[in-house]
Amino acid sequence: MNELNLVELKQELMEYGLEVGDVGTIVYCHAGERDFEVEFVRTDGYTQALLTLSIDQIQPLEQPGILHVRSLDNQAAVSQDSF
C-alpha cells in the first residue's frame, strides 16, 4: 500500500465514529510499511479522524467497487476544532 491509496477499514473504531468498511486515504507510510497514517473525511470535507493504523486494520479498496455514504449521529461526529 502506498500514500494516497484508498483503503477500507477492517475493524470498528466507534470512539472515532468509524465502522468496518469506511474508506480512508493513506497520507503517510511508516518505515517497514506495517503502519500507516490514514485520514477519514466526511462528506462536508472535514476530517473525521486521522489515525495511525496497522496493516491488520486496513485493506486496499477493492476495484471496481461502489462507495456508500452513511449518516453520522451527533455523538460519533468529531468536532472540526479537534484537527
Backbone bond lengths (Angstrom), bond angles and torsions (degrees), N, CA, C in turn:
res aa  C-N    CA-C-N  psi(-1)  N-CA   C-N-CA  omega(-1)  CA-C   N-CA-C  phi
1 M - - - 1.442 - - 1.526 108.72 -
2 N 1.325 114.87 145.15 1.458 121.29 -174.73 1.524 111.56 -127.32
3 E 1.327 115.61 163.71 1.457 120.16 175.77 1.524 110.22 -56.66
4 L 1.312 115.55 141.31 1.455 127.21 -179.68 1.528 113.69 76.24
5 N 1.336 118.30 1.51 1.464 120.60 172.72 1.520 109.64 -72.87
6 L 1.331 115.85 143.28 1.457 120.95 172.02 1.520 108.74 -81.89
7 V 1.340 115.36 138.78 1.458 120.63 179.17 1.526 109.60 -132.50
8 E 1.324 114.64 157.78 1.455 122.77 178.65 1.518 109.41 -108.52
9 L 1.305 116.25 134.46 1.458 121.79 179.08 1.528 110.00 -74.76
10 K 1.319 116.83 129.98 1.460 122.46 -179.38 1.522 112.88 -99.42
11 Q 1.318 117.20 -6.56 1.466 122.25 -173.46 1.514 109.16 -134.95
12 E 1.314 117.41 132.03 1.462 121.54 176.98 1.527 110.12 -66.18
13 L 1.326 115.89 133.95 1.467 122.88 177.50 1.525 107.43 -130.27
14 M 1.325 116.10 70.64 1.462 121.74 -172.69 1.522 113.18 -63.48
15 E 1.341 118.12 -26.28 1.464 119.11 177.57 1.533 111.74 -63.23
16 Y 1.338 116.41 -16.55 1.459 121.98 177.32 1.531 111.46 -112.14
17 G 1.331 116.86 5.40 1.457 121.12 -178.73 1.511 113.55 73.15
18 L 1.334 117.26 25.79 1.466 121.83 -176.92 1.518 111.16 -110.21
19 E 1.334 115.02 140.52 1.463 122.11 179.37 1.520 110.22 -119.59
20 V 1.309 115.79 161.01 1.462 121.26 174.43 1.528 108.18 -54.82
21 G 1.315 116.31 133.64 1.454 121.75 179.82 1.517 114.57 96.41
22 D 1.347 117.83 -12.56 1.458 119.36 176.67 1.531 109.39 -62.95
23 V 1.329 115.24 145.94 1.463 121.37 -174.82 1.524 109.95 -104.21
24 G 1.332 115.37 132.75 1.457 122.13 176.73 1.518 110.10 -130.48
25 T 1.326 114.79 173.29 1.458 121.77 179.09 1.520 109.28 -118.78
26 I 1.327 116.40 130.51 1.467 120.35 174.74 1.519 107.80 -70.85
27 V 1.345 116.15 121.90 1.463 119.90 179.17 1.528 111.93 -107.48
28 Y 1.334 116.42 -12.21 1.467 120.16 177.56 1.520 109.27 -160.56
29 C 1.332 116.06 135.73 1.468 122.38 175.36 1.523 108.35 -106.44
30 H 1.324 116.85 121.33 1.464 120.70 177.55 1.526 110.07 -74.99
31 A 1.326 116.12 157.17 1.461 121.53 178.14 1.522 109.23 -53.50
32 G 1.310 116.37 139.25 1.451 121.21 -179.08 1.518 112.90 90.03
33 E 1.331 116.40 -12.11 1.465 123.71 176.51 1.519 113.88 50.85
34 R 1.353 116.17 39.09 1.463 121.19 174.10 1.526 110.98 -111.56
35 D 1.335 116.19 -15.37 1.460 121.80 178.45 1.525 108.97 -129.08
36 F 1.332 114.89 144.27 1.458 121.26 -174.07 1.521 109.99 -139.69
37 E 1.331 116.02 144.16 1.458 120.82 169.00 1.525 105.60 -87.82
38 V 1.337 116.16 122.79 1.460 120.92 -176.63 1.522 108.95 -123.82
39 E 1.328 116.29 130.43 1.456 121.77 178.18 1.527 109.60 -105.41
40 F 1.329 115.12 131.70 1.454 122.54 175.96 1.520 106.94 -111.19
41 V 1.333 117.14 122.70 1.458 122.71 -172.94 1.522 109.90 -114.77
42 R 1.339 115.15 138.22 1.465 121.62 177.24 1.524 110.20 -80.39
43 T 1.325 116.51 168.49 1.461 120.30 -179.64 1.522 113.14 -68.13
44 D 1.340 117.73 -17.74 1.463 120.07 177.17 1.532 112.34 -87.33
45 G 1.339 116.23 3.90 1.458 121.35 175.98 1.513 115.05 92.32
46 Y 1.333 117.37 -8.96 1.464 120.10 178.88 1.521 110.72 -83.04
47 T 1.324 115.59 150.34 1.458 121.39 177.82 1.515 109.88 -74.93
48 Q 1.323 115.89 125.54 1.463 121.42 174.19 1.525 109.63 -79.74
49 A 1.329 116.13 -43.31 1.466 120.86 179.72 1.521 109.39 -159.68
50 L 1.324 115.22 146.47 1.461 123.50 172.58 1.513 104.78 -128.35
51 L 1.341 116.05 108.37 1.462 121.28 -168.92 1.516 112.43 -128.90
52 T 1.324 115.72 151.24 1.462 121.35 168.14 1.515 106.60 -89.31
53 L 1.329 116.26 117.53 1.456 121.70 -177.79 1.519 110.11 -123.54
54 S 1.321 115.70 148.45 1.467 120.42 178.99 1.525 109.58 -86.12
55 I 1.297 114.68 163.64 1.461 121.40 179.02 1.535 111.11 -60.10
56 D 1.334 117.38 -22.36 1.460 121.53 178.74 1.531 112.70 -77.98
57 Q 1.326 117.73 -14.56 1.465 121.81 -177.24 1.519 113.77 -97.59
58 I 1.342 117.26 -11.97 1.462 121.53 -177.67 1.514 110.21 -134.57
59 Q 1.319 114.77 160.77 1.461 120.18 173.68 1.522 108.41 -143.20
60 P 1.339 117.00 153.73 1.464 119.01 178.07 1.526 109.72 -58.09
61 L 1.318 116.13 145.05 1.454 120.96 178.00 1.522 108.22 -69.26
62 E 1.319 115.83 127.55 1.467 119.83 -178.71 1.520 110.36 -69.35
63 Q 1.305 115.87 139.96 1.460 122.54 179.83 1.519 109.11 -116.51
64 P 1.266 122.63 138.76 1.452 124.74 -12.17 1.524 110.24 -76.20
65 G 1.302 116.06 160.14 1.453 120.82 179.27 1.519 110.24 -154.77
66 I 1.317 115.63 170.70 1.457 122.17 177.79 1.516 107.55 -120.76
67 L 1.334 116.67 127.98 1.451 120.87 177.26 1.525 109.28 -79.14
68 H 1.313 115.55 147.87 1.460 121.97 -179.36 1.523 108.51 -123.72
69 V 1.325 117.47 136.18 1.461 121.94 179.20 1.518 108.39 -104.93
70 R 1.332 116.22 138.20 1.460 121.40 176.37 1.515 108.16 -129.62
71 S 1.321 115.40 154.53 1.459 120.14 178.17 1.516 110.21 -80.20
72 L 1.326 116.03 147.48 1.458 121.94 174.41 1.510 108.19 -97.50
73 D 1.326 116.95 134.07 1.459 116.98 171.77 1.521 107.64 -76.34
74 N 1.317 116.95 160.86 1.465 120.79 -174.57 1.518 112.96 -60.69
75 Q 1.317 118.64 -30.73 1.460 120.81 -179.28 1.516 111.42 -73.61
76 A 1.330 117.06 -28.16 1.458 120.58 -177.48 1.523 111.69 -83.19
77 A 1.310 117.05 -23.31 1.455 120.15 -177.02 1.526 110.64 -70.98
78 V 1.313 115.80 129.27 1.454 122.17 177.66 1.516 108.37 -87.16
79 S 1.285 117.81 134.42 1.452 121.92 -179.81 1.522 110.59 -59.83
80 Q 1.330 116.16 139.61 1.462 119.32 177.41 1.515 111.13 -65.17
81 D 1.320 117.17 -19.61 1.462 120.61 178.55 1.528 111.95 -74.01
82 S 1.332 117.53 -9.85 1.463 121.41 -178.39 1.517 111.85 -73.99
83 F 1.346 117.35 -18.35 1.452 120.32 -175.04 1.497 111.54 -119.23
